[in-house]
Amino acid sequence: MVGLFGGSFDPVHHGHLIVARAVAEAAGLREVWFVPAREQPFKAGRHAAPPEHRVAMLELAIAGEPGFRVEPVELERPGPSFTVDTLHALKAREPGVRFALLVGADAARELPQWKDAAALPGLATLVVFARPGTRLPEDLPARTVVVEAPQVDISATAVRARVRAGRSVRYLVPDAVAAYVASHGLYRDGS
């Protein structure tokens, strides 16, 4: 089974990577595909870095990491990135692959608000993991797999704030990501 880990990754940080590896091991996934959103519906107009920078940082972060890859399917479509559309596109392109959708507890609480949420369990196994400060919802869909993962309290918002303030992001993001952020002047303008 292939895990799909979607998000803004604005920027990708060690919390994303630690959780992806832990969830992959706990759920027995053979691969994890990081799926950067063109535009997350709940964050419309609020991405600080354009998609090409977020993809480049993801590629740097997972370089040489077995079983991790960047899946650009959401960047190939215009408009908001709806998970149900992504799953339909991937199922059509990869008919023999079983997918697991990796969802943090914070996002799982919003599942009922997602486009065609009722269709999601038929398209992928939902794999939910705890997130710092957020309890797991009690009304998860049937056949949802709940796994333990380290609750690493790093947020992309905090990383961006540190960059904007001229503070170090070492140990929060991979060194290659920190270098990319610095060399491209990302997150300095208050966005």
HUDALIN-V998009 format. One record per residue. N is the residue number from 1. RES is the residue in three letters. NEAR is the number of other C-alpha atoms within 12 Angstrom. Layout:
n: <N N>
res: <RES RES>
near: <NEAR NEAR>
This chain:
n: <1 2 3 4 5 6 7 8 9 10 11 12 13 14 15 16 17 18 19 20 21 22 23 24 25 26 27 28 29 30 31 32 33 34 35 36 37 38 39 40 41 42 43 44 45 46 47 48 49 50 51 52 53 54 55 56 57 58 59 60 61 62 63 64 65 66 67 68 69 70 71 72 73 74 75 76 77 78 79 80 81 82 83 84 85 86 87 88 89 90 91 92 93 94 95 96 97 98 99 100 101 102 103 104 105 106 107 108 109 110 111 112 113 114 115 116 117 118 119 120 121 122 123 124 125 126 127 128 129 130 131 132 133 134 135 136 137 138 139 140 141 142 143 144 145 146 147 148 149 150 151 152 153 154 155 156 157 158 159 160 161 162 163 164 165 166 167 168 169 170 171 172 173 174 175 176 177 178 179 180 181 182 183 184 185 186 187 188 189 190 191>
res: <MET VAL GLY LEU PHE GLY GLY SER PHE ASP PRO VAL HIS HIS GLY HIS LEU ILE VAL ALA ARG ALA VAL ALA GLU ALA ALA GLY LEU ARG GLU VAL TRP PHE VAL PRO ALA ARG GLU GLN PRO PHE LYS ALA GLY ARG HIS ALA ALA PRO PRO GLU HIS ARG VAL ALA MET LEU GLU LEU ALA ILE ALA GLY GLU PRO GLY PHE ARG VAL GLU PRO VAL GLU LEU GLU ARG PRO GLY PRO SER PHE THR VAL ASP THR LEU HIS ALA LEU LYS ALA ARG GLU PRO GLY VAL ARG PHE ALA LEU LEU VAL GLY ALA ASP ALA ALA ARG GLU LEU PRO GLN TRP LYS ASP ALA ALA ALA LEU PRO GLY LEU ALA THR LEU VAL VAL PHE ALA ARG PRO GLY THR ARG LEU PRO GLU ASP LEU PRO ALA ARG THR VAL VAL VAL GLU ALA PRO GLN VAL ASP ILE SER ALA THR ALA VAL ARG ALA ARG VAL ARG ALA GLY ARG SER VAL ARG TYR LEU VAL PRO ASP ALA VAL ALA ALA TYR VAL ALA SER HIS GLY LEU TYR ARG ASP GLY SER>
near: <25 35 41 43 43 40 40 40 41 40 46 47 39 32 30 41 36 27 36 46 32 28 38 34 22 22 31 21 29 24 31 35 35 38 39 42 42 38 32 29 21 21 17 16 17 18 31 31 34 25 30 24 29 37 34 30 36 42 30 28 33 31 19 11 19 15 24 30 30 34 30 29 31 33 29 20 18 16 16 26 32 34 42 26 26 36 39 22 22 29 21 15 13 16 13 11 21 25 35 38 44 46 38 38 30 19 30 32 24 20 31 17 15 22 21 19 24 19 20 33 26 22 27 33 30 40 43 41 38 30 29 19 13 19 18 27 23 15 15 27 24 16 16 26 28 29 28 24 30 23 26 23 22 28 25 30 26 22 37 35 24 25 28 22 15 18 17 20 33 19 15 31 36 28 22 26 35 33 21 27 36 22 14 18 21 30 33 21 15 19 20>
